[in-house]
Amino acid sequence: MRVAHSARWACNLPRSTLDRVSRPDLKTGTRVLSIGASHNLRDMGGYRAAGDRQTRWSTLFRSGTTARLDEAAAARMRRLGIVTVYDLRDNEERRRRPLRWCDGADAAYYSRDYDLSVADLSQLILKGNFDLRTVDDIIRGAYLQMPTEQAEAYREIFKLLLDGRVPLLFGCTAGKDRTGLAAALILYALGSSREVIDADYTLTDAAIEQLITLLTSDPRYQLLATVDRAVYLPLLRADPSYLDIAFEEMTRLHGSVERYLEERLGVGPREIERLREVLLQ
């Protein structure tokens, strides 16, 4: 099932799908998943969280693009048992490369109607005229704006998780910025340490060469070929200091990350307790 949504809640799946989180065709303990032309696809299981518990395997997935899969790879994606997909990409990204593998899958598809993301790498790259100072300004601007710009999407992802719509996959194009901050907030709410949050975030760097290949093979990103690699690499890296920018902005706006979660995303103490019930073992 493939249903497009724009900041609305509608799904005819059961309230809880926790009985589906253990898939016989997904090896427990495998974090990085190599499925066809998917990019930066990962299982977020096995992370330490509150009370010396850990996140459930085969329950929460994060990714970069999964829009380039052939039919064999699409079939493998469906076998992960994902019942909910939240696509963080903007309208143009989704129009250019829809997630075809969702067609025919027993999964509800969600997205948000918006036209431009400060964290859309295509927009950052297409600006051109790169130098290290410009790149630093772009990164800082993106992470300052994401807590506000992506709040609606993050609220929806948390709502889906609180409703037990798992296994759930969320992702964008690179799976680094919009996706990385979403993952960081989920782990934060689960009581994971900053060390764990940073480890999940920086694991994106293992896929950086794949991302460069993905970008340079797309005519829209040919500008990269004219830019010194040392200049554009910071745009593609997952440096924990980028998360610092976002967390500090949340604290500036709301007093703390906890209050940002509660006031902006609707995730207070009761919701955190429920979230841990869904995602921890």
Sequence and secondary structure as in RCSB ss.txt:
>XXXX:A:sequence
MRVAHSARWACNLPRSTLDRVSRPDLKTGTRVLSIGASHNLRDMGGYRAAGDRQTRWSTLFRSGTTARLDEAAAA
RMRRLGIVTVYDLRDNEERRRRPLRWCDGADAAYYSRDYDLSVADLSQLILKGNFDLRTVDDIIRGAYLQMPTEQ
AEAYREIFKLLLDGRVPLLFGCTAGKDRTGLAAALILYALGSSREVIDADYTLTDAAIEQLITLLTSDPRYQLLA
TVDRAVYLPLLRADPSYLDIAFEEMTRLHGSVERYLEERLGVGPREIERLREVLLQ
>XXXX:A:secstr
     BS     S S  GGG   TTS TT  B   TT  S EE TT B GGG BB TTSEEEES  TT  HHHHH
HHHTTT  EEEE   HHHHHHS  GGGTTSS EEEE   S  TT HHHHHHT    HHHHHHHHHHHHHHHHHHT
HHHHHHHHHHHHTT  SEEEE SSSSSHHHHHHHHHHHHTT  HHHHHHHHHGGGGGHHHHHHHHHTSGGGGGGG
GS HHHHHHHH   HHHHHHHHHHHHHHHSSHHHHHHHHH   HHHHHHHHHHHB 
